[in-house]
């Protein structure tokens, strides 16, 4: 059920996803205060996605896992993990009584259930093909009961708007279909680009050309 709450906010130019770890280097005093409050009061904060020229729309509620390193000047390295997506209803540049931002957000419905195996395996096959074509140094993905599409959503060639659309989908199977459609459109473009690269590369080499028999 959707629920409106007021939370601390840490706007960033990225999309954080539920269930996915996110490591952050915190250097601004206001966000150092935010992290210290999260640790001291055992509260969560939100990362709404900042889009240049657009207002904040969606984000993810984050849980502080640990402060990995505290520097002498107060800066810190922290580990966080996404919990649940939300929609930004109202943004405050300064939360009352604090130095950092906050806002009223509407917690969105979200399930972490396993998607259909055959659909997930099909999507994984497309992802592996993309990684192979792009020569990514990524391990070959394999399906298991822990696989969720959010775990690789930042490595699928999605635009920021597409990443936010994916974040707003509550059901894992619908998320898989969304990514499947995206990859089915993207892969032909990547294949053609690779073929063009190989042709251009070949044009710079000596060739053993056998003339046709006319």
Backbone bond lengths (Angstrom), bond angles and torsions (degrees), N, CA, C in turn:
res aa  C-N    CA-C-N  psi(-1)  N-CA   C-N-CA  omega(-1)  CA-C   N-CA-C  phi
1 X - - - 1.458 - - 1.528 109.34 -
2 X 1.329 117.51 134.82 1.446 122.46 -178.98 1.524 110.21 -68.39
3 X 1.337 115.68 138.99 1.455 120.44 -175.87 1.518 109.76 -139.87
4 X 1.338 117.51 132.87 1.454 123.44 179.53 1.526 109.47 -90.96
5 X 1.340 116.46 125.12 1.459 121.13 179.27 1.521 109.33 -138.37
6 X 1.335 115.81 160.77 1.463 121.75 174.82 1.525 108.00 -105.32
7 X 1.337 116.05 126.67 1.464 120.23 -176.35 1.531 110.36 -138.19
8 X 1.336 117.27 159.00 1.461 120.52 170.00 1.528 109.02 -65.38
9 X 1.330 117.17 147.17 1.461 120.97 -179.54 1.526 110.87 -128.08
10 X 1.317 113.84 143.41 1.463 122.50 179.51 1.535 106.79 -130.25
11 X 1.349 118.16 81.97 1.473 120.09 -177.42 1.525 111.64 -63.24
12 X 1.331 115.92 134.47 1.461 122.01 177.77 1.524 109.47 -139.26
13 X 1.326 116.12 155.91 1.467 120.65 178.97 1.521 110.41 -85.96
14 X 1.307 116.04 52.99 1.466 122.04 177.76 1.517 108.14 -154.46
15 X 1.333 115.06 165.92 1.460 121.10 177.00 1.524 107.99 -108.76
16 X 1.319 116.13 117.76 1.463 121.18 174.52 1.528 107.84 -91.05
17 X 1.331 116.47 147.69 1.460 120.37 -176.42 1.521 112.33 -122.74
18 X 1.320 116.70 146.29 1.467 120.42 175.32 1.534 110.97 -57.90
19 X 1.319 114.65 137.97 1.452 120.45 177.62 1.509 114.53 81.64
20 X 1.338 117.79 -7.93 1.462 120.43 -176.99 1.522 110.81 -104.37
21 X 1.338 117.93 129.33 1.465 121.01 178.20 1.529 110.58 -67.67
22 X 1.318 115.61 149.63 1.458 121.80 176.07 1.523 108.14 -142.94
23 X 1.328 115.95 118.76 1.461 121.25 178.25 1.528 109.19 -94.34
24 X 1.312 116.87 136.14 1.460 121.68 -176.08 1.527 110.89 -130.41
25 X 1.336 114.93 143.50 1.463 121.01 170.50 1.520 106.64 -102.83
26 X 1.310 117.26 117.21 1.462 122.67 -174.99 1.522 109.39 -103.05
27 X 1.333 115.90 120.10 1.463 118.55 -177.75 1.536 113.18 -126.02
28 X 1.342 118.63 -28.46 1.455 119.36 179.56 1.530 110.50 -71.92
29 X 1.342 117.97 136.43 1.470 121.05 -179.13 1.529 113.27 -53.90
30 X 1.332 118.35 -39.87 1.467 120.09 -177.20 1.527 111.48 -64.81
31 X 1.327 117.32 -36.86 1.458 119.16 -179.60 1.534 111.58 -82.74
32 X 1.326 116.19 -22.78 1.466 118.78 170.29 1.520 109.03 -65.12
33 X 1.343 116.49 -39.88 1.465 119.82 176.04 1.526 110.03 -62.81
34 X 1.323 116.82 -41.36 1.469 120.73 179.89 1.535 110.99 -58.81
35 X 1.332 115.94 -48.41 1.466 120.00 -179.35 1.524 110.96 -64.46
36 X 1.313 116.85 -41.78 1.477 120.01 178.70 1.526 110.91 -62.06
37 X 1.334 116.84 -38.77 1.466 120.38 177.60 1.530 110.90 -65.86
38 X 1.327 115.84 -40.60 1.473 119.39 179.23 1.522 110.84 -61.74
39 X 1.325 116.04 -39.59 1.457 119.53 179.72 1.527 111.54 -71.96
40 X 1.323 116.33 -45.21 1.468 120.27 -175.40 1.525 112.34 -70.86
41 X 1.340 116.97 -36.09 1.463 120.98 -174.05 1.529 113.20 -105.32
42 X 1.339 115.35 1.03 1.472 120.90 -179.97 1.533 111.36 54.71
43 X 1.331 115.47 49.73 1.457 120.77 179.19 1.525 109.85 -115.45
44 X 1.308 115.15 165.93 1.462 121.52 179.05 1.529 109.85 -106.76
45 X 1.312 115.82 164.37 1.460 121.07 177.40 1.527 109.43 -133.78
46 X 1.319 115.53 165.54 1.457 119.09 -178.11 1.511 112.49 -112.09
47 X 1.323 116.14 145.51 1.463 121.83 170.80 1.521 107.66 -111.56
48 X 1.350 117.50 97.23 1.453 120.36 173.02 1.529 108.73 -83.42
49 X 1.313 116.62 144.45 1.460 120.50 -177.43 1.521 111.08 -81.16
50 X 1.339 115.21 123.87 1.454 120.72 176.82 1.514 109.29 -88.90
51 X 1.326 116.72 120.11 1.464 123.20 175.53 1.514 108.20 -110.20
52 X 1.311 116.34 125.32 1.459 120.68 -177.54 1.526 110.78 -56.36
53 X 1.314 116.19 123.50 1.456 121.28 178.33 1.511 114.18 83.60
54 X 1.324 117.30 1.68 1.464 120.87 -179.18 1.530 109.51 -127.45
55 X 1.316 116.04 156.42 1.449 120.21 176.59 1.516 111.25 -77.24
56 X 1.332 115.78 166.28 1.456 120.88 176.42 1.530 108.87 -71.58
57 X 1.304 117.09 131.35 1.468 120.70 -177.45 1.527 112.67 -119.56
58 X 1.323 116.45 -58.76 1.465 121.16 -177.91 1.522 110.67 -125.68
59 X 1.313 115.55 160.08 1.453 121.13 177.08 1.516 110.36 -164.26
60 X 1.312 115.28 -172.92 1.463 120.99 -178.73 1.518 110.30 -131.71
61 X 1.314 115.59 134.25 1.459 122.08 174.34 1.524 108.31 -70.95
62 X 1.334 116.54 130.93 1.457 121.52 -175.22 1.528 110.96 -115.87
63 X 1.311 114.90 148.34 1.462 121.13 175.33 1.518 109.02 -115.40
64 X 1.316 116.24 131.35 1.459 121.03 177.72 1.527 109.35 -74.34
65 X 1.332 116.10 119.58 1.465 120.38 179.26 1.523 111.03 -85.64
66 X 1.331 115.13 -47.72 1.463 119.00 178.86 1.521 110.50 -167.13
67 X 1.318 115.38 156.25 1.460 121.36 167.89 1.521 105.75 -94.55
68 X 1.324 115.51 107.27 1.462 120.14 -172.62 1.521 113.18 -75.79
69 X 1.348 114.56 -36.18 1.462 117.91 -178.49 1.519 109.10 -149.78
70 X 1.310 115.53 134.49 1.463 121.92 176.77 1.524 107.80 -116.37
71 X 1.322 116.45 120.57 1.460 121.89 -177.53 1.531 110.43 -86.57
72 X 1.336 117.24 156.88 1.469 120.65 -179.09 1.521 114.11 -56.42
73 X 1.353 116.88 -30.56 1.465 120.14 -178.43 1.526 112.80 -87.37
74 X 1.340 117.49 4.77 1.450 120.71 177.52 1.516 114.81 98.77
75 X 1.323 116.91 -12.56 1.463 119.29 175.97 1.523 109.24 -66.35
76 X 1.314 116.68 159.74 1.462 118.87 -176.58 1.526 112.51 -152.17
77 X 1.313 115.62 153.06 1.459 123.11 170.48 1.520 107.18 -106.02
78 X 1.333 116.09 128.17 1.462 119.14 -176.89 1.517 110.87 -129.22
79 X 1.321 115.05 153.67 1.458 122.15 174.70 1.527 108.23 -110.79
80 X 1.311 115.71 131.49 1.461 121.07 178.91 1.519 109.14 -132.28
81 X 1.316 116.27 167.22 1.462 121.05 175.71 1.523 108.52 -142.80
82 X 1.335 115.73 140.18 1.458 120.83 179.46 1.515 111.69 -70.55
83 X 1.337 115.62 144.66 1.468 120.52 -176.74 1.531 111.98 -116.57
84 X 1.340 116.42 -54.08 1.469 119.50 -173.25 1.531 109.55 -157.15
85 X 1.349 117.57 140.90 1.467 119.12 178.54 1.525 112.03 -76.02
86 X 1.329 114.72 155.23 1.462 119.68 177.02 1.527 109.83 -142.91
87 X 1.328 114.28 162.98 1.465 122.12 173.60 1.522 107.95 -109.84
88 X 1.334 116.81 132.77 1.458 120.88 179.87 1.528 109.41 -77.80
89 X 1.320 115.89 122.69 1.468 121.28 178.28 1.523 109.99 -97.03
90 X 1.334 116.68 -45.42 1.462 121.01 177.83 1.521 109.40 -147.88
91 X 1.327 114.89 135.30 1.469 120.92 -177.60 1.524 109.97 -110.72
92 X 1.334 115.52 134.27 1.458 121.54 175.78 1.524 108.41 -114.49
93 X 1.333 116.92 123.60 1.464 119.43 -179.24 1.527 111.44 -64.33
94 X 1.330 115.76 -26.65 1.470 120.79 173.72 1.524 107.88 -136.31
95 X 1.316 116.64 123.67 1.449 121.57 176.62 1.524 108.75 -74.96
96 X 1.298 117.37 139.72 1.461 121.86 -175.04 1.534 111.59 -52.73
97 X 1.346 115.00 124.90 1.452 120.99 178.08 1.510 114.91 81.22
98 X 1.359 116.78 4.58 1.458 120.87 -177.52 1.526 110.31 -127.61
99 X 1.331 115.68 172.88 1.456 120.89 174.78 1.526 111.43 -95.98
100 X 1.319 116.54 -19.37 1.465 120.73 -173.32 1.537 111.72 -98.07
101 X 1.341 116.71 164.53 1.467 120.80 -179.46 1.524 112.19 -73.20
102 X 1.303 113.97 168.03 1.460 120.88 175.11 1.508 108.65 -159.61
103 X 1.295 116.13 -173.13 1.455 118.31 179.07 1.508 112.57 177.64
104 X 1.319 113.58 168.54 1.458 120.61 173.36 1.519 107.52 -94.61
105 X 1.309 115.34 126.64 1.463 120.14 -177.44 1.527 109.64 -128.50
106 X 1.305 114.21 151.50 1.457 121.19 177.68 1.514 108.21 -103.62
107 X 1.331 115.77 110.61 1.458 119.32 179.47 1.526 109.31 -66.82
108 X 1.322 115.76 130.58 1.462 121.48 -174.37 1.519 111.55 -96.67
109 X 1.318 115.17 153.84 1.456 120.05 174.58 1.524 108.87 -64.27
110 X 1.308 115.62 139.11 1.462 120.40 -177.43 1.522 108.18 -157.29
111 X 1.333 116.14 132.66 1.462 118.24 175.44 1.521 109.65 -118.39
112 X 1.302 114.67 149.09 1.462 121.38 179.39 1.522 109.98 -112.28
113 X 1.335 115.82 28.29 1.458 120.17 -177.87 1.525 110.93 -76.42
114 X 1.303 116.29 155.22 1.454 122.67 179.24 1.524 110.17 -67.74
115 X 1.339 116.49 134.72 1.454 120.76 176.44 1.528 111.37 -78.45
116 X 1.322 116.38 172.62 1.464 120.96 178.33 1.526 109.73 -61.20
117 X 1.322 115.97 132.82 1.458 120.35 -175.08 1.517 112.07 -61.30
118 X 1.348 117.83 -46.39 1.463 119.66 -176.83 1.523 111.35 -64.53
119 X 1.328 117.45 -38.07 1.459 121.44 177.87 1.526 110.29 -67.74
120 X 1.326 116.77 -45.44 1.461 120.78 179.98 1.527 110.78 -62.00
121 X 1.333 117.68 -41.11 1.462 120.80 179.59 1.526 111.24 -66.09
122 X 1.337 116.61 -35.88 1.465 120.07 176.85 1.528 110.60 -64.44
123 X 1.322 116.19 -44.05 1.461 120.63 179.21 1.525 110.48 -65.77
124 X 1.318 117.12 -41.11 1.467 120.93 178.28 1.524 110.64 -61.15
125 X 1.331 117.03 -39.18 1.457 120.62 177.00 1.523 111.59 -61.18
126 X 1.323 116.88 -41.61 1.468 121.22 178.02 1.531 110.96 -66.16
127 X 1.331 115.94 -40.20 1.467 119.92 178.53 1.522 110.62 -63.07
128 X 1.333 116.90 -44.63 1.465 120.65 179.43 1.527 111.25 -62.29
129 X 1.338 116.11 -36.84 1.465 119.08 176.95 1.525 110.73 -64.92
130 X 1.336 116.65 -41.14 1.462 120.68 177.44 1.521 110.68 -61.14
131 X 1.327 116.70 -46.78 1.462 120.59 -179.23 1.528 110.84 -61.64
132 X 1.337 115.91 -38.88 1.460 120.37 -179.50 1.531 110.50 -66.29
133 X 1.322 116.90 -45.79 1.462 121.04 -179.78 1.525 111.83 -63.97
134 X 1.330 115.10 -38.39 1.466 120.00 -178.37 1.525 112.39 -84.69
135 X 1.344 115.48 -3.24 1.468 121.59 -179.71 1.528 111.51 56.39
136 X 1.330 114.84 41.78 1.455 120.20 175.49 1.518 109.09 -72.16
137 X 1.309 115.88 141.90 1.457 119.83 175.39 1.522 108.95 -87.66
138 X 1.311 114.58 60.65 1.460 121.29 -179.82 1.525 108.96 -112.69
139 X 1.320 116.28 145.96 1.461 119.59 175.55 1.528 109.07 -67.27
140 X 1.320 115.74 145.62 1.463 119.93 177.07 1.521 109.21 -62.20
141 X 1.318 115.78 127.22 1.462 119.68 179.92 1.518 110.39 -74.58
142 X 1.303 115.14 143.78 1.461 121.52 174.54 1.523 108.27 -133.95
143 X 1.320 115.16 145.84 1.456 119.21 -179.39 1.520 110.82 -72.96
144 X 1.313 115.95 137.10 1.458 121.52 165.86 1.531 107.13 -150.60
145 X 1.301 116.26 175.83 1.465 119.68 -173.65 1.520 113.32 -69.42
146 X 1.328 117.67 -8.57 1.461 120.98 177.66 1.526 112.84 -94.05
147 X 1.341 115.92 -5.58 1.472 118.00 -175.44 1.526 111.21 -70.70
148 X 1.328 114.50 128.59 1.464 122.15 171.32 1.522 106.96 -135.61
149 X 1.314 117.04 141.94 1.457 120.38 -173.96 1.519 112.15 -64.26
150 X 1.323 118.03 -27.02 1.463 120.06 178.20 1.529 111.91 -60.52
151 X 1.329 117.66 -26.22 1.469 120.74 -176.15 1.524 112.28 -66.89
152 X 1.334 117.74 -20.71 1.472 120.83 -179.88 1.526 111.77 -124.38
153 X 1.322 117.30 11.29 1.466 121.16 -172.23 1.524 113.23 -62.40
154 X 1.326 117.58 -25.42 1.463 120.62 -179.39 1.524 112.41 -84.55
155 X 1.334 117.70 2.28 1.468 121.45 -178.07 1.523 111.15 -126.58
156 X 1.327 116.53 36.13 1.463 121.05 -176.10 1.522 113.14 -119.96
157 X 1.323 116.91 7.57 1.456 119.24 -179.89 1.513 113.69 72.90
158 X 1.324 117.11 21.85 1.461 121.09 178.26 1.528 109.76 -78.94
159 X 1.325 116.52 143.96 1.459 120.05 171.45 1.522 107.53 -72.03
160 X 1.319 116.36 166.70 1.466 119.34 179.27 1.524 111.04 -61.69
161 X 1.337 116.62 -38.43 1.470 120.49 178.10 1.527 110.47 -64.02
162 X 1.324 117.34 -39.98 1.457 120.73 177.68 1.529 110.92 -66.63
163 X 1.330 116.50 -38.36 1.464 119.80 177.60 1.526 110.65 -61.85
164 X 1.321 116.56 -40.32 1.462 120.02 178.04 1.522 111.05 -68.22
165 X 1.328 117.37 -37.59 1.467 120.52 175.98 1.526 110.28 -61.28
166 X 1.327 115.50 -42.62 1.468 120.17 178.73 1.516 110.45 -62.21
167 X 1.340 116.45 -42.24 1.466 121.22 -180.00 1.522 111.55 -60.13
168 X 1.326 117.04 -32.34 1.471 120.88 -174.84 1.525 113.15 -81.26
169 X 1.341 118.13 -5.33 1.471 121.53 -178.81 1.534 109.07 -87.39
170 X 1.321 116.20 124.68 1.471 120.54 -172.68 1.520 114.10 -80.12
171 X 1.326 117.80 -28.51 1.463 122.07 -170.83 1.529 111.14 -103.57
172 X 1.339 117.47 134.56 1.460 121.84 -177.59 1.520 112.37 -61.95
173 X 1.326 117.97 -39.65 1.466 119.12 179.49 1.524 111.36 -64.97
174 X 1.324 117.07 -38.60 1.466 120.00 176.98 1.529 110.41 -66.65
175 X 1.315 116.30 -35.35 1.469 119.35 176.18 1.521 110.65 -65.21
176 X 1.319 116.58 -40.55 1.466 120.60 177.93 1.524 111.33 -63.81
177 X 1.335 117.53 -42.31 1.468 121.04 177.64 1.532 110.16 -62.49
178 X 1.328 116.84 -40.12 1.469 121.86 179.27 1.532 109.88 -59.28
179 X 1.332 116.47 -48.07 1.460 121.25 -179.48 1.529 110.72 -68.17
180 X 1.318 117.43 -37.90 1.465 120.85 178.21 1.526 110.86 -58.83
181 X 1.327 116.48 -47.32 1.470 120.39 179.74 1.533 110.66 -62.64
182 X 1.319 115.87 -40.47 1.467 120.28 179.20 1.532 110.21 -61.71
183 X 1.322 117.32 -48.12 1.460 120.79 -176.71 1.528 111.75 -68.44
184 X 1.320 117.02 -35.00 1.462 119.93 177.45 1.528 111.59 -63.75
185 X 1.322 117.12 -27.85 1.463 121.16 176.16 1.529 111.57 -85.56
186 X 1.318 116.10 -34.36 1.463 120.51 -176.25 1.523 113.29 -76.92
187 X 1.326 117.64 -41.06 1.462 120.60 -172.54 1.525 114.26 -60.15
188 X 1.337 120.36 -42.32 1.474 118.64 177.27 1.526 112.54 -59.18
189 X 1.329 116.93 -36.33 1.464 121.07 178.14 1.524 110.06 -65.32
190 X 1.333 116.51 -44.39 1.468 120.98 -179.49 1.521 110.19 -66.19
191 X 1.341 117.66 -40.80 1.475 121.14 178.14 1.518 110.20 -60.54
192 X 1.328 117.31 -46.83 1.466 120.93 -179.66 1.519 111.42 -62.94
193 X 1.335 116.25 -38.17 1.458 120.45 178.37 1.518 110.59 -64.55
194 X 1.334 116.74 -41.63 1.467 120.55 179.14 1.518 110.80 -66.74
195 X 1.329 117.38 -40.51 1.466 120.55 177.83 1.522 110.58 -62.46
196 X 1.327 116.64 -41.29 1.458 120.50 178.06 1.519 110.98 -64.50
197 X 1.335 116.72 -40.07 1.462 120.33 178.26 1.516 111.14 -61.34
198 X 1.322 116.35 -43.05 1.462 120.61 -179.74 1.522 111.63 -66.19
199 X 1.351 116.92 -37.53 1.464 120.05 178.83 1.528 110.77 -66.40
200 X 1.332 115.70 -43.18 1.459 120.14 178.84 1.526 110.35 -63.94
201 X 1.313 115.34 -41.66 1.457 120.16 179.20 1.517 110.98 -63.32
202 X 1.339 117.49 -41.67 1.464 122.32 -178.41 1.523 111.54 -66.82
203 X 1.333 117.39 -30.32 1.461 120.47 -178.01 1.518 112.75 -67.15
204 X 1.307 116.91 -15.10 1.458 119.88 179.80 1.514 113.25 -93.75
205 X 1.332 117.97 1.86 1.458 121.75 -175.63 1.528 110.74 -109.49
206 X 1.361 116.62 155.13 1.453 120.38 172.42 1.522 108.78 -67.94
207 X 1.317 116.18 142.46 1.454 120.07 -176.56 1.512 110.22 -124.00
208 X 1.291 116.15 141.81 1.459 121.81 172.54 1.534 106.38 -93.21
209 X 1.314 116.31 92.57 1.458 120.66 -174.32 1.518 110.10 -98.76
210 X 1.306 116.54 123.77 1.458 121.61 178.09 1.530 107.11 -94.17
211 X 1.332 116.98 118.48 1.461 119.09 -178.91 1.524 111.51 -67.50
212 X 1.290 117.60 150.35 1.475 120.63 179.81 1.536 110.08 -71.78
213 X 1.309 115.44 152.18 1.458 121.15 176.11 1.525 108.64 -87.58
214 X 1.319 115.82 107.92 1.451 120.92 -176.77 1.527 110.77 -104.37
